Amino acid sequence: AKRSPYDPVVVLSLIGRLFLVLAGGFFLRAMTEAGLLAPAVGVALAFLYAVVWLYFVDRSGRAGQPSGALFHALGAALVAFPLLLEATTRFQVIGVAGSTLGLLLLTAAFMFVAVRGQQHAVAWITVVAAVPTALVLLLKTGVAAPFALYLIALGVFTMWLAYSYGWTAIRWPVALAADLAVAGMLLRALTPGQEEPVRVVMLVQVVLVGAYLASIAVRTLLRDRNVTLFEVTQTALALVVGFGGAIFLTRTTATLPVLMGV
């Protein structure tokens, strides 16, 4: 007889498989750290290893095995996202542009699998793994704009996931992370010795406001939907951090007000 996906025997089997997945990832990391594999080769093999397990996530989801998809996604995320962080900061195989692109591709792949199989839990795993990775990369590299823009894009995407599939809670942590990243850029722009380029900060601030307000306007005005608590809260935060922050910059720096007008 077919076992329930939440049968204790099935769950224990999946936990064991999760540990095997992680053991494989740690093995590749140890081989790379010991110099037995060139850093670029070790990182490439580890990413390929994570992609293989992401394939099993998709297969389990399409086969109607949610618990299998959940554990495979957890294993793939625990290998892929920390690996991206170490490839950038520890092994220094890729730079800021490469890590931003890698983060985008990883997130897109995980979210594609989540949406394709209507797997809410996989989307949550992606967010829980991707958002801290982006924030740590922002802090470790000292280059904020690419990762702030990534968080804004992910925030808008998760907002549309909520509109389309009813995954409402997932949009909150991403939106707050995007607000936090842009606020951090504002503070750095005002800190002596750690100045963030003002034009770059203002560009990211405008993107934050424009991306969220445009999406909210499309839903509430064109689609004639009610305004939700999230939309009220995020609109207020985006206006304070983005619009208010940009006005504050024009008054405290030598930036021409015409930038704000644009």
C-alpha positions in Angstrom: 0.0 0.0 0.0 1.1 3.5 -0.7 2.3 5.3 2.4 1.1 8.7 3.5 3.8 11.4 2.8 3.6 12.3 6.5 4.0 8.7 7.7 6.8 8.7 10.3 8.8 6.1 8.3 8.6 8.3 5.2 9.6 11.4 7.2 12.6 9.6 8.8 13.7 8.3 5.4 13.5 11.8 4.0 15.5 13.2 7.0 18.2 10.6 6.3 18.3 11.6 2.6 18.6 15.3 3.7 21.7 14.5 5.7 23.1 12.6 2.7 22.5 15.6 0.5 24.3 17.9 3.0 27.1 15.4 3.4 27.7 15.5 -0.3 27.8 19.3 -0.3 30.2 19.4 2.7 32.4 16.8 1.0 32.8 19.0 -2.1 33.5 22.0 0.1 36.2 20.1 2.1 37.8 18.9 -1.1 37.9 22.5 -2.4 39.2 23.9 0.9 41.9 21.3 1.1 43.1 22.2 -2.4 42.2 18.8 -3.9 39.9 20.7 -6.3 40.5 24.0 -7.8 38.1 26.6 -6.3 36.4 27.2 -9.6 36.0 23.5 -10.2 34.8 22.8 -6.7 32.2 25.6 -6.8 30.9 24.6 -10.2 30.5 20.9 -9.1 28.7 22.0 -5.9 26.3 24.2 -7.9 25.7 21.3 -10.3 25.1 19.0 -7.3 22.5 21.5 -6.0 20.8 21.7 -9.3 20.4 17.9 -9.4 18.5 18.0 -6.1 16.4 20.9 -7.4 15.4 18.6 -10.2 14.2 16.0 -7.6 12.2 18.8 -5.9 10.3 19.4 -9.2 9.9 15.6 -9.8 8.5 15.0 -6.3 6.1 18.0 -6.6 4.7 16.8 -9.9 4.4 13.2 -8.5 2.2 14.5 -5.6 4.9 14.0 -2.9 4.9 17.3 -1.0 7.1 16.0 1.9 9.7 14.7 -0.6 9.7 18.1 -2.4 10.1 19.9 0.9 13.1 18.0 2.1 14.8 18.0 -1.3 14.3 21.8 -1.5 15.7 22.2 1.9 18.8 20.2 1.0 19.3 22.0 -2.3 18.9 25.4 -0.7 21.3 24.6 2.2 23.9 23.6 -0.4 23.3 26.3 -3.1 22.9 29.6 -1.2 25.7 29.2 1.4 27.9 28.0 -1.5 27.2 31.3 -3.4 28.2 33.2 -0.3 31.4 31.3 0.2 32.3 31.5 -3.5 32.1 35.3 -3.3 33.7 36.0 0.2 35.9 33.0 1.1 37.0 31.4 -2.2 36.7 34.6 -4.2 35.8 32.7 -7.3 33.2 35.2 -8.4 32.8 39.0 -7.9 29.9 41.2 -7.0 28.4 41.0 -10.5 28.7 37.3 -10.6 27.2 36.8 -7.1 24.3 39.0 -8.0 23.7 37.1 -11.2 24.1 33.8 -9.4 21.6 34.9 -6.7 19.1 35.9 -9.4 19.5 32.6 -11.3 19.2 30.5 -8.1 16.1 32.3 -6.9 14.5 32.1 -10.4 15.2 28.4 -10.6 13.8 27.7 -7.1 10.8 29.9 -7.7 10.1 28.4 -11.1 9.9 24.9 -9.4 7.7 26.3 -6.6 5.2 28.0 -9.0 5.3 25.1 -11.5 4.2 22.6 -8.8 2.2 25.0 -6.7 4.6 24.3 -3.8 4.1 27.1 -1.2 6.7 25.5 1.1 9.4 25.6 -1.6 8.7 29.3 -2.2 9.2 29.9 1.6 12.4 27.9 1.6 13.7 30.0 -1.3 12.9 33.3 0.5 14.3 32.2 3.9 17.5 31.2 2.1 17.8 34.0 -0.5 17.0 37.0 1.7 19.7 36.5 4.4 22.2 35.5 1.6 21.6 38.8 -0.2 21.9 40.8 3.1 25.1 39.1 4.1 26.6 39.6 0.6 25.6 43.3 0.8 27.5 43.6 4.1 30.5 41.5 3.2 31.2 43.0 -0.2 30.4 46.6 0.8 28.5 47.0 -2.5 24.9 47.6 -1.7 23.1 48.7 -4.9 23.0 45.4 -6.8 21.7 43.4 -3.8 19.2 46.1 -2.8 17.8 46.1 -6.4 17.7 42.3 -6.2 15.6 42.5 -3.0 13.3 45.0 -4.5 12.7 42.7 -7.5 12.2 39.7 -5.3 9.8 41.7 -3.1 7.7 42.7 -6.1 7.7 39.1 -7.4 6.5 37.7 -4.1 3.8 40.4 -3.9 2.5 39.1 -7.3 2.7 35.6 -6.0 0.4 36.7 -3.2 -2.0 38.2 -5.8 -1.9 35.2 -8.0 -1.7 32.2 -5.7 -2.8 33.6 -2.3 0.7 33.2 -0.8 0.2 36.4 1.3 2.7 36.0 4.2 5.7 35.4 2.0 5.8 39.0 0.7 6.3 40.5 4.2 10.0 39.5 5.0 11.2 40.3 1.5 9.6 43.8 1.5 11.0 44.6 4.9 14.5 43.4 3.8 14.3 45.6 0.7 13.3 48.6 2.9 16.1 47.8 5.3 18.7 47.6 2.5 17.6 50.9 1.0 17.6 52.6 4.4 21.1 51.2 5.0 22.3 52.8 1.7 20.9 56.1 2.9 22.7 55.9 6.2 26.0 55.0 4.5 25.6 58.0 2.1 25.4 60.3 5.2 28.3 58.6 7.1 31.7 60.4 6.7 34.3 58.0 5.3 31.8 55.5 4.0 30.0 57.6 1.5 27.6 55.7 -0.8 27.4 57.6 -4.2 24.4 59.8 -3.8 23.1 59.4 -7.3 23.2 55.6 -6.9 21.3 55.8 -3.6 18.6 58.1 -5.1 18.2 55.7 -8.1 17.6 52.8 -5.8 15.2 54.8 -3.6 13.2 55.8 -6.7 13.1 52.2 -7.9 11.8 51.0 -4.5 9.0 53.6 -4.5 8.2 53.1 -8.2 8.2 49.3 -8.3 5.9 48.9 -5.3 3.6 51.7 -6.0 3.2 50.7 -9.6 2.3 47.1 -8.7 -0.1 48.2 -6.0 -1.8 50.7 -8.4 -2.2 48.1 -11.0 -3.9 45.8 -8.6 -6.1 48.3 -6.8 -7.0 50.6 -9.7 -6.9 48.5 -12.8 -8.0 45.2 -11.2 -10.4 46.9 -8.8 -9.2 45.0 -5.7 -9.4 46.1 -2.1 -6.4 47.6 -0.4 -4.8 45.2 2.1 -2.8 45.8 5.3 0.4 44.8 3.5 -0.2 47.4 0.8 -0.9 50.2 3.3 2.2 49.3 5.4 4.6 48.8 2.5 3.4 52.0 0.7 4.1 54.0 3.9 7.5 52.4 4.4 8.5 52.8 0.8 7.5 56.5 0.8 9.4 57.1 4.0 12.6 55.2 3.0 12.5 56.0 -0.7 10.8 59.3 -1.3 11.5 60.8 2.1 15.0 59.6 2.1 15.7 61.1 -1.3 14.3 64.5 -0.3 16.5 64.3 2.8 19.6 63.6 0.6 18.9 66.6 -1.5 18.8 68.9 1.6 21.9 67.5 3.3 24.2 66.9 0.3 25.3 68.9 -2.7 23.0 66.9 -5.0 20.9 68.9 -7.4 17.2 68.8 -6.6 16.6 68.1 -10.4 17.6 64.5 -9.7 14.7 64.1 -7.4 12.4 65.8 -9.9 13.4 63.2 -12.5 
